[in-house]
């Protein structure tokens, strides 16, 4: 989903995706939520979105 949006912007706005020209430090992303919200559809959607972004970032970091 996110990569689809990125490629739409690339095509429509003339953007490009390139690796950073310098070493960037690694960072960790964490999420916390109340146990009572475990079944919340919005929370599950948001966690899935974060996972997609993380996977996309990891994949892009492997290129080159």
mmJSON file of the N, C-alpha and C atoms, coordinates in Angstrom:
{"data_MODEL":{"atom_site":{
"group_PDB":["ATOM","ATOM","ATOM","ATOM","ATOM","ATOM","ATOM","ATOM","ATOM","ATOM","ATOM","ATOM","ATOM","ATOM","ATOM","ATOM","ATOM","ATOM","ATOM","ATOM","ATOM","ATOM","ATOM","ATOM","ATOM","ATOM","ATOM","ATOM","ATOM","ATOM","ATOM","ATOM","ATOM","ATOM","ATOM","ATOM","ATOM","ATOM","ATOM","ATOM","ATOM","ATOM","ATOM","ATOM","ATOM","ATOM","ATOM","ATOM","ATOM","ATOM","ATOM","ATOM","ATOM","ATOM","ATOM","ATOM","ATOM","ATOM","ATOM","ATOM","ATOM","ATOM","ATOM","ATOM","ATOM","ATOM","ATOM","ATOM","ATOM","ATOM","ATOM","ATOM","ATOM","ATOM","ATOM","ATOM","ATOM","ATOM","ATOM","ATOM","ATOM","ATOM","ATOM","ATOM","ATOM","ATOM","ATOM","ATOM","ATOM","ATOM","ATOM","ATOM","ATOM","ATOM","ATOM","ATOM","ATOM","ATOM","ATOM","ATOM","ATOM","ATOM","ATOM","ATOM","ATOM","ATOM","ATOM","ATOM","ATOM","ATOM","ATOM","ATOM","ATOM","ATOM","ATOM","ATOM","ATOM","ATOM","ATOM","ATOM","ATOM","ATOM","ATOM","ATOM","ATOM","ATOM","ATOM","ATOM","ATOM","ATOM","ATOM","ATOM","ATOM","ATOM","ATOM","ATOM","ATOM","ATOM","ATOM","ATOM","ATOM","ATOM","ATOM","ATOM","ATOM","ATOM","ATOM","ATOM","ATOM","ATOM","ATOM","ATOM","ATOM","ATOM","ATOM","ATOM","ATOM","ATOM","ATOM","ATOM","ATOM","ATOM","ATOM","ATOM","ATOM","ATOM","ATOM","ATOM","ATOM","ATOM","ATOM","ATOM","ATOM","ATOM","ATOM","ATOM","ATOM","ATOM","ATOM","ATOM","ATOM","ATOM","ATOM","ATOM","ATOM","ATOM","ATOM","ATOM","ATOM","ATOM","ATOM","ATOM"],
"id":[1,2,3,4,5,6,7,8,9,10,11,12,13,14,15,16,17,18,19,20,21,22,23,24,25,26,27,28,29,30,31,32,33,34,35,36,37,38,39,40,41,42,43,44,45,46,47,48,49,50,51,52,53,54,55,56,57,58,59,60,61,62,63,64,65,66,67,68,69,70,71,72,73,74,75,76,77,78,79,80,81,82,83,84,85,86,87,88,89,90,91,92,93,94,95,96,97,98,99,100,101,102,103,104,105,106,107,108,109,110,111,112,113,114,115,116,117,118,119,120,121,122,123,124,125,126,127,128,129,130,131,132,133,134,135,136,137,138,139,140,141,142,143,144,145,146,147,148,149,150,151,152,153,154,155,156,157,158,159,160,161,162,163,164,165,166,167,168,169,170,171,172,173,174,175,176,177,178,179,180,181,182,183,184,185,186,187,188,189,190,191,192],
"type_symbol":["N","C","C","N","C","C","N","C","C","N","C","C","N","C","C","N","C","C","N","C","C","N","C","C","N","C","C","N","C","C","N","C","C","N","C","C","N","C","C","N","C","C","N","C","C","N","C","C","N","C","C","N","C","C","N","C","C","N","C","C","N","C","C","N","C","C","N","C","C","N","C","C","N","C","C","N","C","C","N","C","C","N","C","C","N","C","C","N","C","C","N","C","C","N","C","C","N","C","C","N","C","C","N","C","C","N","C","C","N","C","C","N","C","C","N","C","C","N","C","C","N","C","C","N","C","C","N","C","C","N","C","C","N","C","C","N","C","C","N","C","C","N","C","C","N","C","C","N","C","C","N","C","C","N","C","C","N","C","C","N","C","C","N","C","C","N","C","C","N","C","C","N","C","C","N","C","C","N","C","C","N","C","C","N","C","C","N","C","C","N","C","C"],
"label_atom_id":["N","CA","C","N","CA","C","N","CA","C","N","CA","C","N","CA","C","N","CA","C","N","CA","C","N","CA","C","N","CA","C","N","CA","C","N","CA","C","N","CA","C","N","CA","C","N","CA","C","N","CA","C","N","CA","C","N","CA","C","N","CA","C","N","CA","C","N","CA","C","N","CA","C","N","CA","C","N","CA","C","N","CA","C","N","CA","C","N","CA","C","N","CA","C","N","CA","C","N","CA","C","N","CA","C","N","CA","C","N","CA","C","N","CA","C","N","CA","C","N","CA","C","N","CA","C","N","CA","C","N","CA","C","N","CA","C","N","CA","C","N","CA","C","N","CA","C","N","CA","C","N","CA","C","N","CA","C","N","CA","C","N","CA","C","N","CA","C","N","CA","C","N","CA","C","N","CA","C","N","CA","C","N","CA","C","N","CA","C","N","CA","C","N","CA","C","N","CA","C","N","CA","C","N","CA","C","N","CA","C","N","CA","C","N","CA","C","N","CA","C","N","CA","C"],
"label_alt_id":[null,null,null,null,null,null,null,null,null,null,null,null,null,null,null,null,null,null,null,null,null,null,null,null,null,null,null,null,null,null,null,null,null,null,null,null,null,null,null,null,null,null,null,null,null,null,null,null,null,null,null,null,null,null,null,null,null,null,null,null,null,null,null,null,null,null,null,null,null,null,null,null,null,null,null,null,null,null,null,null,null,null,null,null,null,null,null,null,null,null,null,null,null,null,null,null,null,null,null,null,null,null,null,null,null,null,null,null,null,null,null,null,null,null,null,null,null,null,null,null,null,null,null,null,null,null,null,null,null,null,null,null,null,null,null,null,null,null,null,null,null,null,null,null,null,null,null,null,null,null,null,null,null,null,null,null,null,null,null,null,null,null,null,null,null,null,null,null,null,null,null,null,null,null,null,null,null,null,null,null,null,null,null,null,null,null,null,null,null,null,null,null],
"label_comp_id":["UNK","UNK","UNK","UNK","UNK","UNK","UNK","UNK","UNK","UNK","UNK","UNK","UNK","UNK","UNK","UNK","UNK","UNK","UNK","UNK","UNK","UNK","UNK","UNK","UNK","UNK","UNK","UNK","UNK","UNK","UNK","UNK","UNK","UNK","UNK","UNK","UNK","UNK","UNK","UNK","UNK","UNK","UNK","UNK","UNK","UNK","UNK","UNK","UNK","UNK","UNK","UNK","UNK","UNK","UNK","UNK","UNK","UNK","UNK","UNK","UNK","UNK","UNK","UNK","UNK","UNK","UNK","UNK","UNK","UNK","UNK","UNK","UNK","UNK","UNK","UNK","UNK","UNK","UNK","UNK","UNK","UNK","UNK","UNK","UNK","UNK","UNK","UNK","UNK","UNK","UNK","UNK","UNK","UNK","UNK","UNK","UNK","UNK","UNK","UNK","UNK","UNK","UNK","UNK","UNK","UNK","UNK","UNK","UNK","UNK","UNK","UNK","UNK","UNK","UNK","UNK","UNK","UNK","UNK","UNK","UNK","UNK","UNK","UNK","UNK","UNK","UNK","UNK","UNK","UNK","UNK","UNK","UNK","UNK","UNK","UNK","UNK","UNK","UNK","UNK","UNK","UNK","UNK","UNK","UNK","UNK","UNK","UNK","UNK","UNK","UNK","UNK","UNK","UNK","UNK","UNK","UNK","UNK","UNK","UNK","UNK","UNK","UNK","UNK","UNK","UNK","UNK","UNK","UNK","UNK","UNK","UNK","UNK","UNK","UNK","UNK","UNK","UNK","UNK","UNK","UNK","UNK","UNK","UNK","UNK","UNK","UNK","UNK","UNK","UNK","UNK","UNK"],
"label_asym_id":["A","A","A","A","A","A","A","A","A","A","A","A","A","A","A","A","A","A","A","A","A","A","A","A","A","A","A","A","A","A","A","A","A","A","A","A","A","A","A","A","A","A","A","A","A","A","A","A","A","A","A","A","A","A","A","A","A","A","A","A","A","A","A","A","A","A","A","A","A","A","A","A","A","A","A","A","A","A","A","A","A","A","A","A","A","A","A","A","A","A","A","A","A","A","A","A","A","A","A","A","A","A","A","A","A","A","A","A","A","A","A","A","A","A","A","A","A","A","A","A","A","A","A","A","A","A","A","A","A","A","A","A","A","A","A","A","A","A","A","A","A","A","A","A","A","A","A","A","A","A","A","A","A","A","A","A","A","A","A","A","A","A","A","A","A","A","A","A","A","A","A","A","A","A","A","A","A","A","A","A","A","A","A","A","A","A","A","A","A","A","A","A"],
"label_entity_id":["1","1","1","1","1","1","1","1","1","1","1","1","1","1","1","1","1","1","1","1","1","1","1","1","1","1","1","1","1","1","1","1","1","1","1","1","1","1","1","1","1","1","1","1","1","1","1","1","1","1","1","1","1","1","1","1","1","1","1","1","1","1","1","1","1","1","1","1","1","1","1","1","1","1","1","1","1","1","1","1","1","1","1","1","1","1","1","1","1","1","1","1","1","1","1","1","1","1","1","1","1","1","1","1","1","1","1","1","1","1","1","1","1","1","1","1","1","1","1","1","1","1","1","1","1","1","1","1","1","1","1","1","1","1","1","1","1","1","1","1","1","1","1","1","1","1","1","1","1","1","1","1","1","1","1","1","1","1","1","1","1","1","1","1","1","1","1","1","1","1","1","1","1","1","1","1","1","1","1","1","1","1","1","1","1","1","1","1","1","1","1","1"],
"label_seq_id":[1,1,1,2,2,2,3,3,3,4,4,4,5,5,5,6,6,6,7,7,7,8,8,8,9,9,9,10,10,10,11,11,11,12,12,12,13,13,13,14,14,14,15,15,15,16,16,16,17,17,17,18,18,18,19,19,19,20,20,20,21,21,21,22,22,22,23,23,23,24,24,24,25,25,25,26,26,26,27,27,27,28,28,28,29,29,29,30,30,30,31,31,31,32,32,32,33,33,33,34,34,34,35,35,35,36,36,36,37,37,37,38,38,38,39,39,39,40,40,40,41,41,41,42,42,42,43,43,43,44,44,44,45,45,45,46,46,46,47,47,47,48,48,48,49,49,49,50,50,50,51,51,51,52,52,52,53,53,53,54,54,54,55,55,55,56,56,56,57,57,57,58,58,58,59,59,59,60,60,60,61,61,61,62,62,62,63,63,63,64,64,64],
"pdbx_PDB_ins_code":[null,null,null,null,null,null,null,null,null,null,null,null,null,null,null,null,null,null,null,null,null,null,null,null,null,null,null,null,null,null,null,null,null,null,null,null,null,null,null,null,null,null,null,null,null,null,null,null,null,null,null,null,null,null,null,null,null,null,null,null,null,null,null,null,null,null,null,null,null,null,null,null,null,null,null,null,null,null,null,null,null,null,null,null,null,null,null,null,null,null,null,null,null,null,null,null,null,null,null,null,null,null,null,null,null,null,null,null,null,null,null,null,null,null,null,null,null,null,null,null,null,null,null,null,null,null,null,null,null,null,null,null,null,null,null,null,null,null,null,null,null,null,null,null,null,null,null,null,null,null,null,null,null,null,null,null,null,null,null,null,null,null,null,null,null,null,null,null,null,null,null,null,null,null,null,null,null,null,null,null,null,null,null,null,null,null,null,null,null,null,null,null],
"Cartn_x":[0.805,0.0,0.854,1.791,2.611,3.522,4.071,4.93,4.109,2.841,1.971,1.818,1.598,1.449,2.747,3.87,5.162,5.363,5.051,5.256,4.258,3.072,2.125,2.717,3.268,3.874,5.097,5.88,7.057,6.634,5.626,5.168,4.512,3.633,2.856,3.63,4.59,5.322,6.767,7.176,8.549,9.588,9.201,10.133,10.937,11.925,12.695,13.058,13.382,13.836,15.315,16.119,17.562,18.092,19.171,19.78,20.434,20.556,21.229,22.689,23.257,24.663,25.627,25.143,25.967,25.396,26.183,25.72,24.744,23.619,22.633,22.554,22.434,22.349,21.066,21.152,19.969,19.141,17.853,16.993,15.914,15.365,14.342,13.018,11.96,10.622,9.847,9.216,8.422,7.021,6.087,4.72,4.22,3.402,2.781,1.304,0.486,-0.933,-1.482,-2.624,-3.251,-3.77,-3.694,-4.178,-5.657,-6.405,-7.833,-8.073,-7.064,-7.191,-6.672,-6.268,-5.671,-6.529,-7.838,-8.72,-9.208,-8.766,-9.214,-8.77,-9.71,-9.423,-8.473,-8.652,-7.784,-6.351,-6.18,-4.836,-4.182,-4.925,-4.379,-3.98,-4.809,-4.497,-3.206,-3.089,-1.912,-0.649,-0.72,0.435,0.816,-0.176,0.095,0.766,0.342,0.939,2.408,2.68,4.06,4.904,4.353,5.088,5.398,4.449,4.676,5.785,5.774,6.797,8.162,8.202,9.463,9.997,9.133,9.55,10.039,9.333,9.723,11.084,11.287,12.561,13.688,13.43,14.448,14.785,13.775,13.987,14.766,14.409,15.117,16.555,16.811,18.171,19.027,18.401,19.138,19.536,18.924,19.216,20.549,21.343,22.631,23.635],
"Cartn_y":[-1.192,0.0,1.265,1.387,2.585,2.715,1.599,1.687,2.081,1.663,2.084,3.603,4.169,5.619,6.31,5.79,6.39,6.399,5.294,5.237,6.111,6.315,7.258,8.665,9.03,10.356,10.496,9.428,9.467,9.789,9.068,9.275,10.639,11.017,12.241,13.515,13.435,14.632,14.659,13.604,13.567,13.366,12.699,12.43,11.173,10.92,9.679,9.206,7.933,7.337,7.022,7.531,7.322,7.009,6.23,5.988,7.269,7.367,8.525,8.539,9.704,9.773,9.697,9.288,9.179,8.07,7.604,6.589,7.228,6.624,7.103,6.098,6.581,5.65,4.828,3.61,2.754,3.244,3.008,3.378,2.314,2.291,1.305,2.03,1.458,2.009,1.037,1.559,0.739,1.319,0.464,0.925,0.335,1.082,0.636,0.988,0.119,0.402,-0.398,0.022,-0.638,-2.011,-2.968,-4.322,-4.306,-3.385,-3.299,-2.917,-2.33,-1.912,-2.959,-4.096,-5.147,-5.511,-5.554,-5.936,-4.75,-3.555,-2.347,-2.385,-2.267,-2.335,-1.214,-0.032,1.101,0.869,0.32,0.01,-1.046,-2.088,-3.159,-2.597,-1.69,-1.066,-0.253,0.534,1.381,0.546,-0.531,-1.422,-2.016,-2.427,-2.958,-1.925,-0.677,0.403,0.599,0.601,0.734,-0.432,-1.643,-2.804,-2.659,-2.139,-1.939,-0.926,0.168,1.195,0.629,-0.121,-0.716,-1.683,-2.516,-3.48,-2.744,-1.705,-0.923,-0.266,0.286,0.921,-0.103,-1.283,-2.335,-2.763,-2.94,-3.347,-2.292,-1.028,0.042,0.116,-0.178,-0.173,-1.282,-2.328,-3.444,-3.182,-2.177,-1.867,-1.158,-1.537,-0.87,-1.535],
"Cartn_z":[0.0,0.0,0.0,0.946,1.008,-0.2,-0.657,-1.828,-3.056,-3.119,-4.217,-4.214,-3.039,-2.921,-3.321,-2.857,-3.202,-4.71,-5.366,-6.813,-7.577,-7.036,-7.643,-7.572,-6.419,-6.272,-7.177,-7.288,-8.162,-9.589,-10.068,-11.444,-11.63,-10.716,-10.925,-10.594,-9.687,-9.273,-9.759,-10.47,-10.971,-9.882,-8.806,-7.701,-7.972,-7.142,-7.238,-5.838,-5.731,-4.47,-4.638,-3.73,-3.793,-2.402,-2.339,-1.032,-0.509,0.8,1.385,0.954,0.735,0.324,1.512,2.661,3.867,4.742,5.686,6.629,7.613,7.8,8.763,9.911,11.13,12.26,12.205,12.678,12.786,13.973,13.908,15.019,15.187,16.348,16.679,16.921,16.386,16.597,17.479,18.502,19.416,19.522,19.802,20.048,21.356,22.028,23.274,23.22,23.769,23.884,25.05,25.539,26.674,26.259,27.159,26.878,26.487,27.052,26.736,25.279,24.63,23.234,22.251,22.762,21.936,20.724,20.894,19.799,18.97,19.299,18.596,17.137,16.224,14.787,14.369,14.919,14.585,15.03,16.225,16.732,15.848,15.502,14.648,13.28,12.737,11.453,11.562,12.63,12.813,12.963,13.722,13.883,12.529,11.755,10.425,9.532,9.636,8.86,9.247,10.537,11.012,10.505,10.538,10.031,8.542,7.759,6.32,6.077,6.822,6.671,7.06,8.152,8.589,7.543,6.99,5.961,4.717,4.335,3.162,3.395,4.577,4.91,4.889,5.435,5.457,4.03,3.209,1.829,1.051,1.237,0.538,0.997,2.265,2.783,2.206,1.69,1.109,-0.334,-0.954,-2.361,-2.452,-3.451,-3.66,-2.837],
"occupancy":[1.0,1.0,1.0,1.0,1.0,1.0,1.0,1.0,1.0,1.0,1.0,1.0,1.0,1.0,1.0,1.0,1.0,1.0,1.0,1.0,1.0,1.0,1.0,1.0,1.0,1.0,1.0,1.0,1.0,1.0,1.0,1.0,1.0,1.0,1.0,1.0,1.0,1.0,1.0,1.0,1.0,1.0,1.0,1.0,1.0,1.0,1.0,1.0,1.0,1.0,1.0,1.0,1.0,1.0,1.0,1.0,1.0,1.0,1.0,1.0,1.0,1.0,1.0,1.0,1.0,1.0,1.0,1.0,1.0,1.0,1.0,1.0,1.0,1.0,1.0,1.0,1.0,1.0,1.0,1.0,1.0,1.0,1.0,1.0,1.0,1.0,1.0,1.0,1.0,1.0,1.0,1.0,1.0,1.0,1.0,1.0,1.0,1.0,1.0,1.0,1.0,1.0,1.0,1.0,1.0,1.0,1.0,1.0,1.0,1.0,1.0,1.0,1.0,1.0,1.0,1.0,1.0,1.0,1.0,1.0,1.0,1.0,1.0,1.0,1.0,1.0,1.0,1.0,1.0,1.0,1.0,1.0,1.0,1.0,1.0,1.0,1.0,1.0,1.0,1.0,1.0,1.0,1.0,1.0,1.0,1.0,1.0,1.0,1.0,1.0,1.0,1.0,1.0,1.0,1.0,1.0,1.0,1.0,1.0,1.0,1.0,1.0,1.0,1.0,1.0,1.0,1.0,1.0,1.0,1.0,1.0,1.0,1.0,1.0,1.0,1.0,1.0,1.0,1.0,1.0,1.0,1.0,1.0,1.0,1.0,1.0,1.0,1.0,1.0,1.0,1.0,1.0],
"B_iso_or_equiv":[0.0,0.0,0.0,0.0,0.0,0.0,0.0,0.0,0.0,0.0,0.0,0.0,0.0,0.0,0.0,0.0,0.0,0.0,0.0,0.0,0.0,0.0,0.0,0.0,0.0,0.0,0.0,0.0,0.0,0.0,0.0,0.0,0.0,0.0,0.0,0.0,0.0,0.0,0.0,0.0,0.0,0.0,0.0,0.0,0.0,0.0,0.0,0.0,0.0,0.0,0.0,0.0,0.0,0.0,0.0,0.0,0.0,0.0,0.0,0.0,0.0,0.0,0.0,0.0,0.0,0.0,0.0,0.0,0.0,0.0,0.0,0.0,0.0,0.0,0.0,0.0,0.0,0.0,0.0,0.0,0.0,0.0,0.0,0.0,0.0,0.0,0.0,0.0,0.0,0.0,0.0,0.0,0.0,0.0,0.0,0.0,0.0,0.0,0.0,0.0,0.0,0.0,0.0,0.0,0.0,0.0,0.0,0.0,0.0,0.0,0.0,0.0,0.0,0.0,0.0,0.0,0.0,0.0,0.0,0.0,0.0,0.0,0.0,0.0,0.0,0.0,0.0,0.0,0.0,0.0,0.0,0.0,0.0,0.0,0.0,0.0,0.0,0.0,0.0,0.0,0.0,0.0,0.0,0.0,0.0,0.0,0.0,0.0,0.0,0.0,0.0,0.0,0.0,0.0,0.0,0.0,0.0,0.0,0.0,0.0,0.0,0.0,0.0,0.0,0.0,0.0,0.0,0.0,0.0,0.0,0.0,0.0,0.0,0.0,0.0,0.0,0.0,0.0,0.0,0.0,0.0,0.0,0.0,0.0,0.0,0.0,0.0,0.0,0.0,0.0,0.0,0.0],
"pdbx_formal_charge":[null,null,null,null,null,null,null,null,null,null,null,null,null,null,null,null,null,null,null,null,null,null,null,null,null,null,null,null,null,null,null,null,null,null,null,null,null,null,null,null,null,null,null,null,null,null,null,null,null,null,null,null,null,null,null,null,null,null,null,null,null,null,null,null,null,null,null,null,null,null,null,null,null,null,null,null,null,null,null,null,null,null,null,null,null,null,null,null,null,null,null,null,null,null,null,null,null,null,null,null,null,null,null,null,null,null,null,null,null,null,null,null,null,null,null,null,null,null,null,null,null,null,null,null,null,null,null,null,null,null,null,null,null,null,null,null,null,null,null,null,null,null,null,null,null,null,null,null,null,null,null,null,null,null,null,null,null,null,null,null,null,null,null,null,null,null,null,null,null,null,null,null,null,null,null,null,null,null,null,null,null,null,null,null,null,null,null,null,null,null,null,null],
"auth_seq_id":[1,1,1,2,2,2,3,3,3,4,4,4,5,5,5,6,6,6,7,7,7,8,8,8,9,9,9,10,10,10,11,11,11,12,12,12,13,13,13,14,14,14,15,15,15,16,16,16,17,17,17,18,18,18,19,19,19,20,20,20,21,21,21,22,22,22,23,23,23,24,24,24,25,25,25,26,26,26,27,27,27,28,28,28,29,29,29,30,30,30,31,31,31,32,32,32,33,33,33,34,34,34,35,35,35,36,36,36,37,37,37,38,38,38,39,39,39,40,40,40,41,41,41,42,42,42,43,43,43,44,44,44,45,45,45,46,46,46,47,47,47,48,48,48,49,49,49,50,50,50,51,51,51,52,52,52,53,53,53,54,54,54,55,55,55,56,56,56,57,57,57,58,58,58,59,59,59,60,60,60,61,61,61,62,62,62,63,63,63,64,64,64],
"auth_comp_id":["UNK","UNK","UNK","UNK","UNK","UNK","UNK","UNK","UNK","UNK","UNK","UNK","UNK","UNK","UNK","UNK","UNK","UNK","UNK","UNK","UNK","UNK","UNK","UNK","UNK","UNK","UNK","UNK","UNK","UNK","UNK","UNK","UNK","UNK","UNK","UNK","UNK","UNK","UNK","UNK","UNK","UNK","UNK","UNK","UNK","UNK","UNK","UNK","UNK","UNK","UNK","UNK","UNK","UNK","UNK","UNK","UNK","UNK","UNK","UNK","UNK","UNK","UNK","UNK","UNK","UNK","UNK","UNK","UNK","UNK","UNK","UNK","UNK","UNK","UNK","UNK","UNK","UNK","UNK","UNK","UNK","UNK","UNK","UNK","UNK","UNK","UNK","UNK","UNK","UNK","UNK","UNK","UNK","UNK","UNK","UNK","UNK","UNK","UNK","UNK","UNK","UNK","UNK","UNK","UNK","UNK","UNK","UNK","UNK","UNK","UNK","UNK","UNK","UNK","UNK","UNK","UNK","UNK","UNK","UNK","UNK","UNK","UNK","UNK","UNK","UNK","UNK","UNK","UNK","UNK","UNK","UNK","UNK","UNK","UNK","UNK","UNK","UNK","UNK","UNK","UNK","UNK","UNK","UNK","UNK","UNK","UNK","UNK","UNK","UNK","UNK","UNK","UNK","UNK","UNK","UNK","UNK","UNK","UNK","UNK","UNK","UNK","UNK","UNK","UNK","UNK","UNK","UNK","UNK","UNK","UNK","UNK","UNK","UNK","UNK","UNK","UNK","UNK","UNK","UNK","UNK","UNK","UNK","UNK","UNK","UNK","UNK","UNK","UNK","UNK","UNK","UNK"],
"auth_asym_id":["A","A","A","A","A","A","A","A","A","A","A","A","A","A","A","A","A","A","A","A","A","A","A","A","A","A","A","A","A","A","A","A","A","A","A","A","A","A","A","A","A","A","A","A","A","A","A","A","A","A","A","A","A","A","A","A","A","A","A","A","A","A","A","A","A","A","A","A","A","A","A","A","A","A","A","A","A","A","A","A","A","A","A","A","A","A","A","A","A","A","A","A","A","A","A","A","A","A","A","A","A","A","A","A","A","A","A","A","A","A","A","A","A","A","A","A","A","A","A","A","A","A","A","A","A","A","A","A","A","A","A","A","A","A","A","A","A","A","A","A","A","A","A","A","A","A","A","A","A","A","A","A","A","A","A","A","A","A","A","A","A","A","A","A","A","A","A","A","A","A","A","A","A","A","A","A","A","A","A","A","A","A","A","A","A","A","A","A","A","A","A","A"],
"auth_atom_id":["N","CA","C","N","CA","C","N","CA","C","N","CA","C","N","CA","C","N","CA","C","N","CA","C","N","CA","C","N","CA","C","N","CA","C","N","CA","C","N","CA","C","N","CA","C","N","CA","C","N","CA","C","N","CA","C","N","CA","C","N","CA","C","N","CA","C","N","CA","C","N","CA","C","N","CA","C","N","CA","C","N","CA","C","N","CA","C","N","CA","C","N","CA","C","N","CA","C","N","CA","C","N","CA","C","N","CA","C","N","CA","C","N","CA","C","N","CA","C","N","CA","C","N","CA","C","N","CA","C","N","CA","C","N","CA","C","N","CA","C","N","CA","C","N","CA","C","N","CA","C","N","CA","C","N","CA","C","N","CA","C","N","CA","C","N","CA","C","N","CA","C","N","CA","C","N","CA","C","N","CA","C","N","CA","C","N","CA","C","N","CA","C","N","CA","C","N","CA","C","N","CA","C","N","CA","C","N","CA","C","N","CA","C","N","CA","C","N","CA","C","N","CA","C"],
"pdbx_PDB_model_num":[1,1,1,1,1,1,1,1,1,1,1,1,1,1,1,1,1,1,1,1,1,1,1,1,1,1,1,1,1,1,1,1,1,1,1,1,1,1,1,1,1,1,1,1,1,1,1,1,1,1,1,1,1,1,1,1,1,1,1,1,1,1,1,1,1,1,1,1,1,1,1,1,1,1,1,1,1,1,1,1,1,1,1,1,1,1,1,1,1,1,1,1,1,1,1,1,1,1,1,1,1,1,1,1,1,1,1,1,1,1,1,1,1,1,1,1,1,1,1,1,1,1,1,1,1,1,1,1,1,1,1,1,1,1,1,1,1,1,1,1,1,1,1,1,1,1,1,1,1,1,1,1,1,1,1,1,1,1,1,1,1,1,1,1,1,1,1,1,1,1,1,1,1,1,1,1,1,1,1,1,1,1,1,1,1,1,1,1,1,1,1,1]
}}}
